[in-house]
Amino acid sequence: MTRNIWDDFEPVDDSGGGDRYVKFTEVGDHVEGVITEIVAHSFNDGDPLRPSITVTTPRGEVREFRASQINLFGQLRRLQPAIGDFISVTFAGEKRTAAGLKAKQFTVTHRPIVDRPNA
C-alpha cells in the first residue's frame, strides 16, 4: 500500500523564518507555486499535527505555509495535493463561527501533476 502523507505526518524542523513563511494576516495574502515538500507541524507539544507545505513560486522563491486554520486544512485534506502539484492559496476573509469566533476563510486552487504514480 502506498503511504499517504495526509494520513501519517512526520515532524518538521521549526528553525528558520524570515520571508519564507506566509502568515495570511491580511485579506488577499496569497501564495502559489509547485509543491516541493509536505510535512507535519505542531505549534505546541500535544497539539494536532497540521500540514506545512513548501512551494516554489513561478518567480523561483521558496515559500512555506502551515494549514493550521480549519477552513484551509479541510480544503487541503479534501484535495490531498502531492509533491509536484501546483497550488494557489488566498486568504479570502473571515467568517463568524456558531460560537462567535472569527475563522479565516481561504480560496484554494489545485492542479495535480498529470503523471502522478498510483493515481
Order of alpha helices (4+ residues) and beta strands (2+ residues): beta-beta-beta-alpha-beta-beta
